């Protein structure tokens, strides 16, 4: 039984190669040009999520500090050991709350700016693929003998 191999032009890789060459010939695709805008939009979404998380953390820590203050205020002054423990707990909660507020303020100061791409620049980049051989000259070819004398 003889096994036949299908002709090369019928293989899927040949089709893929032809499509790739056609894409390379036409230059950059719009999806490649829009990549920067997609990345900055995702960065802005991530930044807002972090801000929301930090804001919720500040709210939670403020509530915890208020709860610890109420516990300290309710303790009998004659129980000095318990009062000292509750006061230390309250002070730690206040310190954590201040640290969270500082982190939130730092993140709020780092608001990411969107980078708009003008339409003229988009069109210039869309056509650069076709003009690239003219814009980028080929490197000079080395002579048959190199600088050190070896071929």
HUCOR-V834776 format. One record per residue. N is the residue number from 0. RES is the residue in one small letter. PHI is phi in whole degrees, 0 to 359 (none if undefined). Layout:
# HUCOR-V834776
n	res	phi
N	RES	PHI
N	RES	PHI
This chain:
# HUCOR-V834776
n	res	phi
0	x	none
1	x	262
2	x	262
3	x	258
4	x	259
5	x	297
6	x	301
7	x	299
8	x	289
9	x	270
10	x	286
11	x	297
12	x	295
13	x	295
14	x	294
15	x	298
16	x	297
17	x	297
18	x	295
19	x	297
20	x	296
21	x	294
22	x	294
23	x	298
24	x	291
25	x	275
26	x	98
27	x	287
28	x	271
29	x	302
30	x	294
31	x	285
32	x	290
33	x	278
34	x	300
35	x	298
36	x	294
37	x	295
38	x	293
39	x	293
40	x	294
41	x	295
42	x	297
43	x	295
44	x	296
45	x	297
46	x	297
47	x	293
48	x	295
49	x	295
50	x	299
51	x	296
52	x	298
53	x	295
54	x	295
55	x	295
56	x	295
57	x	298
58	x	299
59	x	296
60	x	289
61	x	295
62	x	297
63	x	297
64	x	294
65	x	294
66	x	297
67	x	294
68	x	295
69	x	298
70	x	298
71	x	295
72	x	292
73	x	276
74	x	289
75	x	288
76	x	300
77	x	289
78	x	271
79	x	296
80	x	296
81	x	294
82	x	297
83	x	295
84	x	295
85	x	294
86	x	294
87	x	295
88	x	297
89	x	296
90	x	295
91	x	296
92	x	296
93	x	294
94	x	295
95	x	298
96	x	295
97	x	294
98	x	296
99	x	294
100	x	296
101	x	295
102	x	299
103	x	297
104	x	296
105	x	296
106	x	292
107	x	293
108	x	285
109	x	259
110	x	292
111	x	289
112	x	262
113	x	287
114	x	254
115	x	284
116	x	251
117	x	296
118	x	297
119	x	298
120	x	292
121	x	300
122	x	294
123	x	296
124	x	288
125	x	294
126	x	265
127	x	293
128	x	297
129	x	284
130	x	266
131	x	303
132	x	299
133	x	280
134	x	282
135	x	245
136	x	292
137	x	289
138	x	293
139	x	296
140	x	277
141	x	284
142	x	287
143	x	296
144	x	253
145	x	270
146	x	293
147	x	267
148	x	95
149	x	271
150	x	0
